[in-house]
Amino acid sequence: MAGARDVVIIGGGHNGLVTAFYLAKAGFKPLLLERRPQTGGAAITEEFSPGCRCSTLAHSTGPLLPEIVRDMELARHGLKLITSDIAVTALAPDGRALMLASDAGRAAQEIGKFSQKDSAQYRVFEEALKKIGGVIGEALKLAPPDVDDPSRGDLWGMLKTGRSLRKLGKKDLYRVLRWGPMAVADLVAEFFETELLRATIAARGIFGTFLGPWSAGSSLVLLIRAAGDSHPAGSAVTAAGGIGSVIQAMAAAAKEAGAEIRTNADVAEVRIKDGAATGVVLAGGEEISAKAVISNADPRRTLLKLSIPCI
C-alpha cells in the first residue's frame, strides 16, 4: 500500500481537474486518477482518422466561469477562446433561419422577422433569466449546508440566499417557485408563439441530460445554466484546437500548482470504514490510502459500484 495521500480524486474530467487545482493551491497534495490514457472525460479532442481531429462529445466551452479562467491562468497555459457574435442559428423546414446574436437587442430584431410579439417577449424573458440566474449562481458557490447540524457559516449562507431571493421581488420570486418544476417546453410556450424559437431555447434545458422537453424539472436545468450565462439559448464560445485544449490547459495548471495526475489508473473500489472513505483500490490491485476521496464519476458509479464498506 502506498503512503497516505491528502486527497485522491477519481476521474480526470474538467471538474476533477479544477478541484485538483484549487486543492493544490490551498496547500494539499491531491492525486488525480484517470482510467483512460488522457484526462478530459467527455471534454476531449480525439483523432478519428489520420490527421483529422475533433471534439468527440462536448463541443462547447460555455459557460466556463471567468474566475476559473483567471485563477488557473488558462491563457498562459495555451488556451485560446473564440467567441462568435451569433450564439446559435436554428434552421426552419421552410428554408428560413433564425440567428440569435449574443447581444439581446440584435437577437430581438432577428426574432421580429418571425414575430413582433416574440421580439418584445424575448427581452422580458432574457431579463428574468439574468435576474434569477444571478441568484442561483451565488447559491451554487456556497458549500452545501449540514441540514442536521448547520454551522454558523451554513446559516449565514442560507440567510444570504434568502435575502437575495426576496430582492428579486414578488413577480420573479413567484417565477422561481413556479418555473423550477415545469417542463421547459411549457415554459417557452408561455412566452413565445414561434415554434422555432421555442425549440431553440427549450433545447438548452435538455442538453447533456436524459430529459425531454416535456420532462418535469427541465426548466430548472435552463435556470441553472442561466446562472453562468443569461443568454436564453446560451452563448457560443469555442476553444482553438477543440474542447481538448481546455483540458490540456487545466491539466497543466493543476500540475503547476502541485497536483499529481496519473492516467491509465482505473479505480475499482473506494474503501470505506466507519462511514468514511479511507482510500481507493485500483483495478490492478494497488491500494492507495487517503484522508479524503473525491469522485468526479457519476453518483451511480460512485455510490453503487465503487463504494464498498470495510468490515
Secondary structure, 3 states (H helix, E strand, C coil): CEEEEEEEEECCEHHHHHHHHHHHHCCCCEEEECCCCCCECCCCEEEEECCEEEECCCCCCCCCCHHHHHHHCCCCCCCCEEECCEEEEEECCCCCEEEEECCHHHHHHHHHCCCHHHHHHHHHHHHHHHHHHHHHHHHHCCCCCCCCCCCHHHHHHHHHHHHHHHHCCHHHHHHHHHHCCCCHHHHHHHHCCCHHHHHHHHHHHCCCCCCCCCCCCHHHHHHHHHCCCCCCCCCCEEECCCCHHHHHHHHHHHHHHCCEEECCCCEEEEEEECCEEEEEEECCCCEEEEEEEEECCCHHHHHHHHEEECC
